[in-house]
Amino acid sequence: MEEQKSVIDLSIIMPALNEEEDISRAIRDTLQALSDYGLQGEIIVVNDGSTDETANIVNDLAGHEMTRRIRMVHHKTPQGLGMAFRDGAMEARGDVVAFMPGDGENDPGEIMRYFSLMDQVDMVVPFVYNKEVRPKIRNLISTIFRMIVNLTFGVNFNYTNGTVLYRRVILDSNPNKSRGFFFQTENVVRAVWSGYLFAEVPYHLEIRSAGESKAISWKSLAEVIRNYLSLTKEIYFSPEKKADRKPARGTISDLRRIETQKIGFGIPGKYSRE
């Protein structure tokens, strides 16, 4: 008889590159949040080529976690945040997938409190409301970045780089190509252009306790620009992609689309995706 798989509500993808000072707290906080919100979940740590004790710390925690809620994916060398998330998402067993950094800057309970919204939408996109915890220069860069993304892709996000909740099928059908920090923006823009419904929610950010953010550097900026141009080309100049831009069957967005057409608001030949 085939062994019955446990039902998992939420898969947390936690990329980690030399996070020995923070990874233990990040994992424990996530496990506690899963329990607090009554969610059956798993944590997939993607050890992105760490050279410190990150992997050993995760292995030790996994050994003590009798419910097998902690797994680890290894990269021999750093592949980038985007690739770490993509590889982790490919291993996910939950219906919903979320990104949670291993540096402890994000409170996992802040996004899990909105999990019930996944009964109404296929993506929950958080935005930071206590921006004062971050340096002014980072907030300025984020504001400029958000304006460029919104104008380019015809969206109106408050923030695109947070701990987004995704229906896993969104990522399965079109995994991100960005290797670095642009991966979240790529995923949410593609999802909106595919017709997925989403909700934006406020999110409280923690003060980073140790280490330094890897988000702000000339190398990261150059990579973001390359990924932005690549996504722009894909969205506007790749005709073969247009036919694939529709919600997966059975998702909340697909069911709502069908309901809308039934009550007469669908316009066959223009907006219908049948």
Secondary structure, DSSP 8 states (H G I E B T S, - for coil): --------SEEEEEEESS-TTTHHHHHHHHHHHHHHTT--EEEEEEEES--SSHHHHHHHHHHH-TT--EEEEEESS---HHHHHHHHHHT--SSEEEE--TTS-B-HHHHHTTGGGGGT-SEEEEEES-GGGS-HHHHHHHHHHHHHHHHHHT---S-SSS--EEEHHHHHHS-----STTHHHHHHHHHHHTT--EEEEEE-B----SS--SS-SHHHHHHHHHHHHHHHHHHHH-HHHHTT-S--TTSHHHHHHHHHHHTT---TTTT---
